[in-house]
Amino acid sequence: MVKLADSVETTSQFSQLFWENLIVTVLTKDDECSRKLCSRKWCKLLCRKPVKVLNILKGVSGYAETGNMFAILGPSDAGKTTFLAALAKRLELSSGAIKINGHDVSRETMAAISSYISQFDALPSVLTLKEYMSFMCALKIGNNCNVLRRKFLGEELLRDLGLYKCIDTTISELSGGERKRLSLAAELVTRPKIFFLDEPTRGLDTFAAMHVVQSLKLIASRGTMVFCTIHQPGMTIYNIFSHVILMADGRSVYFGTLRNATDFFENQNYRCPTNYDESEYFVNILSRRADRNIELCRAFSRSPLSKIPAIENVSVFHASHQKKSGWFVQFYWLLWRIFLQNRRTIFDNWIAWFSCVVTS
């Protein structure tokens, strides 16, 4: 990857990320209690709508090291996306702590060193890949390098992620997998230390999903932690990951390497059949009974595999933003994008306007 001054300066070595006893609760309307209290008409005017506390995460703990690539698996409503957002400090924790090198990390620091990619990305469809990368580089690192270095960086990132062959293709003509890899390239401009991705393979066929996960493997091999929720990855894609977090009912049933996951479940008398997708087998186990999931959580907490290593004599991790592009540069590039969009869609706009006039 091209050597460039990072948009995040770190004053100490970043090596491990810890999350300890993460609990997330929300208040929801209690419909059953509301019906009982407000069965009479006059009660509807007097009583407030009752609420109940819903526990989404229930004491999730674990750790990750630089270069780890985690798949977060579990049945529906297991709390996977909530855990990902909590780990990225994009929502408030009811309890628990997130630490780097054994020290608490603030929301500002996490935002500075990480990148979060949601399931759905809004990309400007009329721009080419070269134009879009120039646009993103100018906004994210505009003041840190000249035009030629920004151009080289954008092209290098596209080449790394296998998109250079369609560098002059408009985004609207890309496949779903290519669009997802373009989103990765745009986030890599700032060279984040941690990547959070919410179902990056959603809606993709096996071939496209494989390309996306292989791109994530390349990113992880260069020293970035990667966390992604993933639904039914399949055996081939699952084996690309180095680590897995298995969740059920808001709890972490297991975290660690894929090999240790196999050993742990075999010790609990769950042996995956030969030539059967191991990830699907684990999810099927966690989808059965809540009481059995609690037993698995307790068994893992007693196992040596759950032990979190102690950190000693490590300095506090600090990260500081480098100066980004100013308001005038941002205004110029936004105006540039709008100009290109209007110029390339002017014919479509006239057709839409004419159709509106005719049908009105």
N, C-alpha and C positions, 0 to 999 in steps of 0.2 A: 504494500500500500504506500502511496506517496507520503513522503515525510514533510509534515507541515506543522507550523506552530499550532498547538491545540487551542480550542476556544475555551478550554478549562485548564487552569494551571493547578497542579497539585504540589503541595509542599512536603508530602510524606508518601511512602509507598502504600498503595492500595492492594490488599491481599485477601481479606476475608470479610464477608457480610454475614451478620448474625440477625436472626429474628427470634425473640423470646416471648412466649406466652401471649401471642397476639389475640386480642378479643375485640370483636366489632359487634355492637348492638345497635338496633334501630327501633324507633317507636312506630307502631302501626295501629290502625283502627281495629278495635275488638268488636267485630260485627255481632258475634253471639251475645256478648254482654250488652251491647247497644240495643238489641232487640228485646232483651228481658227488661231493661230499665225503661225503655221508651215505648212499651206496648200500649200505654194509655196516651191519648192525644195531649193532655196537659203536661205530661212529663217531657215531651219533645221541646217544650219551651223552657223548662227549668234545668234539665240536666245537661252536662257537657258530654260530648262524645267520648266514651271510654277508650283508653289506649292500652296496649300491651307491649311488653319488651320482647323483641325477636332477636335471638342470638344467631348471628350469621357465621362468625368465626369463634371457636371455642378453645382458646389456648393453643395456638399453633406455634411450634418452635422448630428451629433448624439452623443450618448454616451453609454457606457456599464459598468456594474459593475461586480465585482468578482463573478463567479458562473453562469453568464448569458450564455445561449446557443442560438445563433442567427442562424436562417435560412435566407439566402439571396435569395430572389425570384424575378422573373421578366421574361418578354418575351425575346426572342432572341435579341441580340444587345442592351440590357438595360445597360450594363456596369458593370455587376456583378463581373466578374473575374478581371477587371481593378480596381474596388473598393477594392476587397480583397487584390490584390497586393499592391495597394497604402496604405492601412491600415497597411500592414505588412512592409511598407517602402522598398519594393523591386523595386520600380520605382520612378522617380523624379516627384514631384508635380509642376504644373505650378503655383498654388497658394493654400493657405490653411495651416492648422496646425494640427498636431496630438500630443496630450498631455496625460500625465499620472498624475493623481492627480492635474490637472490644470497647469502643467509645460511641456514645449516642451520636446519631447523625440528624441534622436538622432538615426540614423540608426544603430549604433553599439549597443546601449542599446536595441533597439527593437530586433535585431538579437540575443542578449544574453538571452532575457527573453521569446522568442517566438519560435514556430516551424511552418513551412509551408510545407504542403503536397500537391503536385500537383496531377492532375488526374491520371497520369500514373507513377508507381513506378518500378524502375529497381532493382529487388531482385535477388540475386545469387541462381539460381534454384537448384543447386546440394547440397547445405547445408541443414542440418536439422534445425528445429526451435531452438533447444538448441544451436547448433553451431553458428547460425546467431546472437542470442542474446548475446552469449559470445563474439563474434567478435565486435558487436556494443558497448557493455559495455566496452571492453578493449580500443577501440578507443576514446570513449567519456569521460570516467571517469577513465581511466587506473591508473592514479597516485593518485586517491583519496580513493581507498579502495583495499583490497587484493583480491585474486582469489576467495576465498570462498564467500565473500560478493557479488562480481560481479555475481557469479553463482546463489546465492540466489535471487538477484535482478531480473535477467533475468527470472528465473522460476516463481517468484511472479508476474511479469508483465504478463506473459503468462497465469497464472492462473486467474488473474483479468479479462482478456479479453476473457476468455473461450477457450484458445488454448492449455491448458496443456495436454489434452488428445492426441494431435498429436505432442508432443514435440520432438519425434524421427522421425517424418515424414519429408521427403525432401520437400522443398518449391515448387518444380514442381508438387507435388501431391495435393497441397492445392486448394481449391475453390477460386473464386474471392473475396468473403466476408472474408474468412480466410486470404488471402493475404493482404487485406486492414487493417484488425485488427492487423496483424503482423507489418505493417508499423507504426501503432499507437503505438504499444508496443515499437518499436525501438526508436521512438521520445520521449516517456515518460521516457527514461533513464535519460535525463537531467532535468526532472520535469519542463517543461516550464510553464510560467504563462499565456500564450495566445496560443491557437491553431488556425491556419488558414488552412482550407481544401477546395480545389477546387473540387467540385462535388464528394464527397467520395462514393456516391452510384451509380455512373455511371457504366452501364453495369452489374449491379447486379439484381437478382430477388428480389421479395418483402421480402422473408424470410431472405436472406443474408443482404439486405439493412437494415432491422429491427435490426439485430444483430449489425451492424456497428454503427447505430445511438444510440442504447442502450448503446454501449460502450462509445460513446461520452458523453452521459448523465451521465454515471458514472464518467468520467473524470471531467465534469463540476461540479458535486456535491462535488468534493474534492477541489474546489476553483480555477479552471482554467476557463478563458473565452474561449468560443468556437465560432468561426465564420466559417460557411461553405456555399458555394453556393450549391444549390441543384435544380435539374430539375424534376418537377412533382413528389413531394415526396409522394403523396397519403395522405388520411385523417389520417390514423393511425400513420404514421411516422411524419407528420406535427404536430400532437398534442403532440409529445414527446418534441419538442422545447419549450423553455420558452419565447423566443422573436423572432420577425421577422422583416426583412428589406425588403420592397417592392420597387423595382426600375423600372423605365421606362425612356427611352431616356436619360440616363445618370444622372437622377435626383432621389433623394430619395423621394418617394411618402409618405412613412410611415415608422417609426421605433418605436418599443415598444413591449408590451406584446401581445399575441395572443388575449386575451379578449378585450383589447382596440382596436385592429385592427377591430374586429367585430363591436364594437360600433361606431368607426369612419366611416366605410363604410355605416353602417345603417343610420347614420346622414346625409350622402350624398345621401340617397335614393337608396343605393345598399344593398339589403337584400339577403343574401345567401339562396337559397331554402333548405328546410328540406332534410336531408340525402344526400346532395350534398357536394362534396369535396371543403372545403372553400378555400384551397390554389389554387386550379385550378380555382375557381370562381374569385379570386382576379387577377390572372394572365390574365384571359380572359378579364377582365375589362381594364387592363392596355395595352392590345394588340390592342385596337380598334382605338382610335383617339389621336393624339399627343396633340391637343388643350385641350381635356378633361383631359389628364394627368397633364397638366400645371395647370388647375383649381383645381385638387385634391391636387397638391403640395401647392398651395396658401392656400387652405382650411386647410390643415394640419399645415402650418406655423402659421396660426391664432389660431389654436387650443391649449388649455393648454397642450395637450399631447406632443407637440413638444418642450416644454420648457426644457432647459438643466439646471440642478441644479448648483448652485454656490458652489465652493470649497473654504473653508476658513481654515486658520491655519493648512495647511497640508505641511509637509516638502517636499523638492525636492526628487523625487525618483531616487535612484542610484543603479546601478547593476554593479558588477565587475566579470570578469571571474576567475574561479579557474584554476589552472594550469592543462592542459590536458596532455595526454600521449605524450612522446617525439618522436623524429623522429625514433629512433631505435625500440621502441615498435610498432610504426605504420608500419615500414618496416617489422618487424617480423610477425605481424598479417596479413598483405597483402600477404606476402610470404606464410604463412600458408593457406590462402584461395585459392591462386593459386595452391598450391600443392594438396589440396583436390579436387579442380575442375579438374585438369589434371588427377589425379589418378582415379577419378570416371567416367571420360569421355574418357579414353584412347581408349577403344574399339570402341566408336562412332567415334573418330578421325581417327582411322585406317580404318574404313569402308568408311569414307568420302574421305580419301586419296586414297584408292584403287579404289573407284568409279571414282575419278578424273583421275587417270591414265588410267583406262579402256576406259573412254569416250573421252579422248584426242587423 
